[in-house]
């Protein structure tokens, strides 16, 4: 992971305080590879520790000067001439603290996930971003082998394979399109070539695969291991799907974890029922949240990681699907996916009968136990030892 501390052109916390917060709250071991010169109104620019140069931030619109100034020695008179004596002295003192307090950057430790480099800047002004991207090109890992359900697949293999890790509906609202994002694991993905969609056991050809940079996209003829390609989707894909030349294997998907928040979702406009169902279906495909349908009465429950996601869903349903919804509280502690080898056992039948009010199906028709407390989960596990309860959907 690489950290970017944004909005340095605004008043805020001291850079050292920010690094302390990142380390304490996220459990990171940080090492700055760029450093801000001032902050807010006094923000003068960025010293690039990784490349040993300075980029100045100046002018009324606070836009970045195109060329960077190489500074091999931060104690040189040249530094004072560029940013002034006061700022040069502050930068020298702060960089001394940085070198004394934070570990020296090690690519090996970074690739192991044991060290997180930090960059500072102002993304709105496109300032400090280039430093991050330049370093990323040098330090980022090469495409790695990936485990499938049958074998380990290496990126240098000749045959193409890849998997869907994200789906986005209405990326262009004018065209109501839906894109499946595929990461290339091995071989070369080629436009207008038929590939096997393993889950459906069908061959599919893609006429206009897209590559992306921010909100810009362009059709690509070839993509290579490590690349991300966007495929136009009419509802064929779901997260975790595998594409190959012909080999029947599945990459281990991206599991759904038990949400932290649960609410009933209600239709506020009966005339837009079809739009609401379509909207919920597509947003759940994206992984924005999870949908559970109660076995008892068919009522639908939305589960999310954070409470803000309910507002996002409500907004997108109204503005992208012209459907209105409201929410109703429900007391649920955890969603537990149910696994039982013998579905004819007395244990399993008794569980279905006793817990019928708390059973639901997820979007993929897997049985889920919606427990109201940690105590309930413990007692249910003890009462039905032959049944396994999972807190992730992939088991």
Number of C-alpha atoms within 10 A of each C-alpha: 14 16 17 18 17 16 17 27 23 13 13 11 12 12 19 12 10 13 20 15 13 17 14 11 9 9 10 19 19 22 23 24 22 25 23 23 24 19 19 13 10 14 20 21 27 25 28 24 17 16 15 16 17 24 21 23 23 13 9 6 8 16 15 18 14 8 9 15 16 14 17 12 11 17 13 11 12 13 22 15 10 13 17 12 13 9 18 21 16 13 21 14 11 17 18 11 12 17 12 10 10 12 13 15 16 14 17 12 11 20 14 11 13 14 21 22 23 20 25 27 27 22 16 11 15 11 24 28 17 12 21 21 12 12 16 13 9 9 14 14 14 9 16 14 15 15 13 14 10 10 11 10 16 17 21 16 14 10 15 23 29 28 24 24 19 19 26 20 21 16 13 12 12 8 8 11 14 21 23 27 24 25 22 23 29 24 20 21 26 18 17 13 12 17 20 19 22 18 16 11 11 12 15 14 13 15 16 15 25 22 19 13 7 5 7 8 13 12 14 17 15 14 20 19 23 17 16 20 24 24 20 20 17 11 14 12 21 21 19 19 22 26 31 23 18 17 14 15 16 22 22 15 16 16 13 13 18 20 19 14 20 28 19 17 19 16 15 14 14 12 10 14 15 11 19 23 14 14 21 23 15 18 20 18 22 20 18 19 21 23 25 26 20 21 16 11 9 11 13 18 22 20 24 21 16 12 13 9 15 22 11 11 19 17 16 18 21 15 12 15 20 14 25 20 16 14 16 10 11 12 12 19 19 22 28 21 24 17 17 14 10 12 11 9 11 11 16 19 12 12 15 14 10 11 13 14 14 17 24 26 19 18 14 10 10 13 20 25 24 25 20 15 12 12 11 13 19 11 10 16 14 11 12 15 12 15 19 13 20 17 17 15 19 12 10
